[in-house]
């Protein structure tokens, strides 16, 4: 068929969108069949009609792509979540905190845990620190032959996780020779450099020698990129609607604190009572009491901007009028906006060919070392909720509960005099301690050093079944593991000794300079070197598949496959393992994890699956394929998932295809078995949603307020798998032999999505979560369960289009491609009984995936003799931006505010030369026009998002020059 011939021709240069290369066939020889990603049936590559994108090694090299993460970021089908080294560079909340140094794929925006990653057609281990997603750093990118991306659900073939799609990284095989590769990817501005080198050696030829040995060693070093190395990183742009909400500044801001002893901002109220939180009366507005006062911002003060990185707090943007004398600090300039990471990978493979059989052994080893760094700790005097828990669950008072800078401190009188000058009513408070919020610059950036070691060992065989020469078999036994650990670097200190240095006046929060004694004392209480946590995920798998012809119909031969899959998965997460961990002396301020998340020993589950697939040629030009897989899991039973697809060729130039399937994603070990922790809600009165559905004010008629109840956090062993239904329909058109175009519609509906809701969300949606509120006999709330639940539902729909072609003109060969992803719909709801929420397409969301409407990649390559030149355009459309509270409520309209984020558009070029035998040199320029990431009112709120730009969309490095040199010695 013409469609298949063209697909085969394009596959040779790595541009095949739907099929692979046609295999040569000599008369009288057995027709060789191969397995294609997304199917268990071995067949001719030109017989399938799966929506598969194949990216060749050559394409990756010409694009200057040096890692799996870089490749994923350029895929139109990949979503835009916090899955890359920029998006996951800052302090992040929840389960993502265990992703230090990790990069993940996120096909069709379904999440990194709903995208299946394969290596040579088989699973790899999930990341050792989170136990739920695959870290792409373990992929030995230098040893790749090609990447096959199945843009369709495939749980009927592979089981769990294959909802968004499948990415199959396929390594070189039967390679003979010795090749040395070096790479440099250097931005025009300092920061974010990438250097790499690899050596690949192979000996023997399967066809002539009957054996082949392959080994590849690669090292890649991604250097750190800091916020202060890029001009576009600037959180303080109030004229555009952006300003930091961090009043923890290098010169401390004074705060009144509820529930603690009196401080310099304590005032006498009209009724004669003393208030620690009301604050003094604003001298310019007697109706306003102010708090969060920085003396630099008072009349006559030096001004917030007198200190590098500080700025006036924008109380109008944040709708907090009482903070009018506050100073803020630009956290973006101190942030690391792209993590440094060093990857080392080793691949070795030995293959023997015995007639129609191949027997092989494979070992893939990897190490990823990252140093995650973010802004210095913010120190805040405690409140009446200032308690903390020891690893064993014992609740103790926070060392910062009554944190005060004392009257004996070197800067006390200077700060107090400046305060009283504007607020004479505070004169009688001289001698009271100063409660504050302070960014401890002398403490240094916080750093967490993480090392992840991965390994997969595999032995297997494939070939023709004895006595059934038309049938093929494939069998394998593997063990994969990922072991990670994170160690405290700089910037963290033991909690109680640190509080002592404040309370005795040794450390001075109101000065940029610290005494030699203070510096020495701070160094003495550093927590550098303490192991925060470690985790290990292991998987043992045995699989076997046979495929071949059943019988013939008028339309052709019915093909079938049947297989079994058995896996054992284990996971262990260690928290704080120090002998004195359950003491106040062992507490380290603001560390992200502790023993509350440690598993109770090694967790284990087994999976047994059987699957089958049948391809039936209804007519000569129509084929229907059906597949079904049944998986049995220890813990929650079994799940059965079918898939049916159809391919129809009414003419040689036109192909129609469609598919329906169901899929599932099992809950991670952490979602099911994280230890349950309890906290007592002792803050301001909480309005019982059963008595006051609108929860406007606690003293409204009929409303009841409660406090001192328990909240539950952690895993839930009764969780079930998420379930999905996937639909797709498309067409492929080949008007000429050198041009092919495709258009596909797809839809993914997920039910029972696993979520964890906060107290406010549960209360605001009480009609759906009444069972989460546990009451005593009188009906009073005694506990609220905020653990994971199978509650949500999402619906995502889109279009994908592709045009690819080739021609000879002007004395050269030209190949081009244009790929588009268009998001039609993206909605979600908390529970099935709730209405669907508003569209999430083209609208900012704080966490999860940005619903970018239009994404395209256009590539054109010109080849002549020893030269090949490529130009590429990568485009991501804009979206509705985040809005700060003051703009949202209409109280302020910034002069240059734009409600939309501009599109992200970059041009990449490369030039390859192979004029010397065995030598290829490829030079390129990424981001040729040096475009900055588009401005966004994205404020870092510890979710991993950037400051003034969006790391889920853009590459922050700017223009970069690439050079790759490959020399094949023999």
Buried (B, 14 or more C-beta within 10 A) or exposed (E): BBBBBBBBBBBEBBBBBBBBBBEEEEEEEEEEBEBBBBBBBBBBBBBBBBBBBBBBBBBBBBBBBBBBBBBBBBBBBBBBBBBBBBBBBBBBEEBBBBBBBBBBBBBBBBBBBBBBBBBBBBBBBBBBBBBBBBBBBBBBBBBBBBBBBBBBBBBBBBBBBBBBBBBBBBBBBBBBEBBBBEBBBBBEBEBBBBBBBBBBBBBBBBEEEEBBBBBBBBBBBBBBBBBBBBEBBBBBBBEBBBBBBBBBBBBBBBBBBBBBEBBBBBBEEEEEEEBBBBBBBBBEEEEBBBBBBBBBBBEEBEBBBEBEBBBBBBBBBBBBBBBBBBBBBBBBBBBBBBBBBBBBBBBBBBBBBEEBBBBBEBBBBBBBBBBBBBBBBBBBBBBBBBBBBBBEEEEEEBBBBBBBBBBEBBBBEEBBEBBBBBBEEBEEBBEBBBBBBBBBBBBBBBBBBBBBBBBBBBBBBBBBBEEEEBBBBBBBBBBBBBBBBBBBBBBBBBBBBBBBBBBEBBBBBBBEEBEEEBBEBBEEBBBBEBBBBBBBBBBBBEBBBBBBBBEEEEBBBBBBBBBBBBBBBBBBBBBBBBEEBBBBEBBBBEBBBBBBBBBEEEBBBBBBBBBBBBBBBBEEBBBBBBBBBBBBBEBBEEBBBBBBBBBBBEEEBBBBBBBBBBBBBBBBBBBBBBBBBEBBBEEEEBBBBBBBBEBEEBEEEEBBBBEEBBBBBBBBEEBBBBBBBBBBBBBBBBEEBBBBBBBBBBBBBBBBBBBBBEBEEBBBBBEBBEEBBEBEEEEEBEBBBBBBBBBBBBBBBBBBBBBBBBEEEEEBBBBBBBBBBBBBBBBBBBBEEBEEEEEBBBBBBEBBBBBBBBBBBBBBBBBEEEEBBBBBBBBBBBBEBBBBBBBEEEEBEBEEBBEBBBBBBBBBBBBBBBEEEEEBBBBBBBBBEBBBBBBBBBBBBEBBBBBBBBBBBBBBBBBBBBBBBBBBEE
